[in-house]
Amino acid sequence: MKMHRSEIIWLTISFGMLLGFMLITGYQTFALGMGPPSNQETIDPQKVDQTAPFDNPGLKKVGEKEYEAVMTMQIFSFNPNEIEIPAGSTVHFTLTSKDVVHGFQVVGTNINAMVPPGYIQKISQKFDKPGEYLVLCNEYCGAGHQAMTMKIIVK
Amino acid sequence: MGAKAEVVQPIPFKKNENKALGISLQDAMISRVYMIVAFTALLLGGFLGLFQGLNRAGLLELPHWLNYYQILTAHGVLLVVVLTAFFTIGYFYAALSYNLGGLLPQVRKMAWIGFAMKIIGFVFAVIPILMNEASVLYTFYPPMAASPYFYIGLTLIVLGVWMCAFGAFMNVAHWRKQNKGQNLPILSYFATAVFVLLFFGSIPVAIEVLTLIPWSFGWTETVNVMLSRTLFWAFGHTLVNIWYLTAVSAWYVIVPKIIGGRRFSDTITRVVVILLVVMNIPGGFHHQIIDPGISQPVKYLHVFMSLAIAFPSLMTAYAMFSVFERTARKKGGTGLLGWYKKLPWGDVRFLAPMIAMIAFIPGGAGGIAQTTNQLNQVAHNTLWIVGHFHLTVGTSVVLTFFGISYWLVPYISGRTLTPKINKLGVIQTLIWTAGMLFMSGAMHWVGLLGAPRRTSYTTYFDNATALSWNPYLMFLAVGGTLLIIGVVMQVYAVFYLMFRAPKGKTEFPIAEAEDKEMKTPYWTERWGTWIVVMLLLIAMGYVIPLVDFIGNAPPGSPPFKTW
């Protein structure tokens, strides 16, 4: 197995590039806290309405310009279906599904999380720019999937 | 009874033709029927794809008895299960027959039994889809529950594929026993790798489906959603790589012969195959990067496991361009890049796989980006992903399959490729390329803007952001329309070459290795060892998540029919 010199150079560059991806991803995940949503808590998917905090979904102020949005997802809606916050607020979303697998995506941000039944998913985002943000379910969930949407209004 | 004895057995009426073919008529029949099914699936699945593209752009309202998700399910099943599986098996069975001195009679029987199981399974799966009892898409994530017959159909398809895998193993084992110490011919080596992956890769989905059948019948109450999802992707991504490996086999072995050159180093080719086999299955986890229930360190480990698979592909990139340059220079090509003019661009058997390879440059780069955790979060479940796999599977793999069909179909049919059909093929390839540029390009772009995948036409109640996606979706419809023209031309070419083209002898184009004087080390043949390494890597990737999903499982989910 004799390798040409140019092949060795090419493969070294390739290896270096993949290593670069690894290092940057690792740095962002573990040093900057930018890792993907990975919450580990579970919940009985058939008793979501009786389980705190989902027995009382909605927006709660938890600090200066800091909110927790407790939300349930079900075919084909979000509860609550609209939230309003002042610009510069950080929102911690706490999400679960009452039926099938849903996806939580806020267009124009990097919020993108899977919400399968039985798990409590968490993701946070600071909203600096005022405006109306489109939220949609991005995992096929049934006949009305294309209508599953809500709004986040940043003032 | 040996394979050779079978080949020379007298076959009434067509004996002479049989000899001229270089493939026993009985072996050829297997590949012919598999090709007929594959390209019929392309025709049906292609039209369903067109309907989706037009609907998504807001140009076509579907009748009330046919919904978007039903069509999407059928499109997925026809193109990513039927077309690919039947093509792969038909192609590699022809290669095994050619390489190993014919198929053994019992292997032929297994190929037919496998064929029957797959067809029966397909009928089982498709009837509930047509009845709108299985609009769960080809990923069928529970707790959405399809009709139990849909899952039974899938089980039969998997068993049918296993039958063909075992047949291939038997033929290979028989050859090895008769040719002790020799390396398996290269295309049969690829075939072995593909069937090893098909078998091991489909074990997880078989386990998943076996838990879904009693659940969908109502015999068990709940199902473990995350366990099912994880088992599905252990299979799903492997399947993608199986088609890719099939296409790669033609890049390494067939294309060099067609351009009149030699193929790249035999040893390095086999090393690439081994790497693609052992590192493959854990890669599936990158479909679950933004799932809950898996810790970030485990996800980080999986970034490594997914990126690792890019390495053999980067080796392939070098190998291909090295072969092209060397061959073109031998033919008098000069300059740093000017040698490209010496390649046979007017030959569809070269042009189609060549464009397929070029498409894999952005396709593979997009894949590397997507598999990296934070970038995945940007693209996950948007139309970007759909653009990605129409570039990789829909272009790199499928265009290679098309390119193969222009010599394989005449070969197994005892006919020849005519200049007219070659020209048709060249035009078809260009139309396909333009169609995919429009469609896949628009999907990538609008996906980055946030448009979700697997969603029928919607403006989210006239939301301004969603309305701004419409112009891009129009390109998707334009691309889809070009592609359906390509589908019709391709299917016509295949059926013409099978039943109407002038009779004659077509060669099975296998190139000689550039280092054929050197003996390829025998350790490349130690499949037992490679399978153990593969199982170790699978364990590294999957033991922690599976133990977590089973040990720390929440109460399960009952079935839902939400469509």
Chai-1 contact restraints between the chains, C-beta under 6 A:
chainA,res_idxA,chainB,res_idxB,connection_type,confidence,min_distance_angstrom,max_distance_angstrom,comment,restraint_id
A,M1,B,T267,contact,1.0,0.0,6.0,A-B,restraint_1
A,E7,B,Y318,contact,1.0,0.0,6.0,A-B,restraint_2
A,W10,B,Y318,contact,1.0,0.0,6.0,A-B,restraint_3
A,S14,B,L314,contact,1.0,0.0,6.0,A-B,restraint_4
A,L18,B,L307,contact,1.0,0.0,6.0,A-B,restraint_5
A,F21,B,T372,contact,1.0,0.0,6.0,A-B,restraint_6
A,T25,B,V303,contact,1.0,0.0,6.0,A-B,restraint_7
A,T25,B,T372,contact,1.0,0.0,6.0,A-B,restraint_8
A,T25,B,N373,contact,1.0,0.0,6.0,A-B,restraint_9
A,Q28,B,Q374,contact,1.0,0.0,6.0,A-B,restraint_10
A,T29,B,Q296,contact,1.0,0.0,6.0,A-B,restraint_11
A,M34,B,Q374,contact,1.0,0.0,6.0,A-B,restraint_12
A,G35,B,Q296,contact,1.0,0.0,6.0,A-B,restraint_13
A,P36,B,I289,contact,1.0,0.0,6.0,A-B,restraint_14
A,P36,B,I290,contact,1.0,0.0,6.0,A-B,restraint_15
A,P36,B,N373,contact,1.0,0.0,6.0,A-B,restraint_16
A,P36,B,Q377,contact,1.0,0.0,6.0,A-B,restraint_17
A,P37,B,I290,contact,1.0,0.0,6.0,A-B,restraint_18
A,S38,B,I294,contact,1.0,0.0,6.0,A-B,restraint_19
A,S38,B,S295,contact,1.0,0.0,6.0,A-B,restraint_20
A,S38,B,Q296,contact,1.0,0.0,6.0,A-B,restraint_21
A,N39,B,P292,contact,1.0,0.0,6.0,A-B,restraint_22
A,Q40,B,G293,contact,1.0,0.0,6.0,A-B,restraint_23
A,T42,B,P554,contact,1.0,0.0,6.0,A-B,restraint_24
A,D44,B,P555,contact,1.0,0.0,6.0,A-B,restraint_25
A,P45,B,S557,contact,1.0,0.0,6.0,A-B,restraint_26
A,I75,B,T562,contact,1.0,0.0,6.0,A-B,restraint_27
A,D99,B,F560,contact,1.0,0.0,6.0,A-B,restraint_28
A,V100,B,P143,contact,1.0,0.0,6.0,A-B,restraint_29
A,V100,B,M144,contact,1.0,0.0,6.0,A-B,restraint_30
A,V100,B,F560,contact,1.0,0.0,6.0,A-B,restraint_31
A,V100,B,T562,contact,1.0,0.0,6.0,A-B,restraint_32
A,V101,B,Y141,contact,1.0,0.0,6.0,A-B,restraint_33
A,G103,B,N381,contact,1.0,0.0,6.0,A-B,restraint_34
A,V107,B,G450,contact,1.0,0.0,6.0,A-B,restraint_35
A,V107,B,T465,contact,1.0,0.0,6.0,A-B,restraint_36
A,N110,B,Q377,contact,1.0,0.0,6.0,A-B,restraint_37
A,N110,B,V378,contact,1.0,0.0,6.0,A-B,restraint_38
A,N112,B,I290,contact,1.0,0.0,6.0,A-B,restraint_39
A,N112,B,Q377,contact,1.0,0.0,6.0,A-B,restraint_40
A,N112,B,H380,contact,1.0,0.0,6.0,A-B,restraint_41
A,A113,B,I290,contact,1.0,0.0,6.0,A-B,restraint_42
A,M114,B,I290,contact,1.0,0.0,6.0,A-B,restraint_43
A,M114,B,D291,contact,1.0,0.0,6.0,A-B,restraint_44
A,P116,B,V225,contact,1.0,0.0,6.0,A-B,restraint_45
A,P116,B,M226,contact,1.0,0.0,6.0,A-B,restraint_46
A,P117,B,V225,contact,1.0,0.0,6.0,A-B,restraint_47
A,P117,B,S557,contact,1.0,0.0,6.0,A-B,restraint_48
A,G118,B,V225,contact,1.0,0.0,6.0,A-B,restraint_49
A,G118,B,P554,contact,1.0,0.0,6.0,A-B,restraint_50
A,Y119,B,P292,contact,1.0,0.0,6.0,A-B,restraint_51
A,Y119,B,G293,contact,1.0,0.0,6.0,A-B,restraint_52
A,Q121,B,P292,contact,1.0,0.0,6.0,A-B,restraint_53
A,L134,B,N463,contact,1.0,0.0,6.0,A-B,restraint_54
A,L134,B,T465,contact,1.0,0.0,6.0,A-B,restraint_55
A,L136,B,P452,contact,1.0,0.0,6.0,A-B,restraint_56
A,N138,B,N381,contact,1.0,0.0,6.0,A-B,restraint_57
A,N138,B,P452,contact,1.0,0.0,6.0,A-B,restraint_58
A,Y140,B,L137,contact,1.0,0.0,6.0,A-B,restraint_59
A,Y140,B,R454,contact,1.0,0.0,6.0,A-B,restraint_60
A,G142,B,T562,contact,1.0,0.0,6.0,A-B,restraint_61
A,G142,B,W563,contact,1.0,0.0,6.0,A-B,restraint_62
A,A143,B,W563,contact,1.0,0.0,6.0,A-B,restraint_63
A,Q146,B,T455,contact,1.0,0.0,6.0,A-B,restraint_64
A,Q146,B,S456,contact,1.0,0.0,6.0,A-B,restraint_65
A,Q146,B,T458,contact,1.0,0.0,6.0,A-B,restraint_66
A,T149,B,Y460,contact,1.0,0.0,6.0,A-B,restraint_67
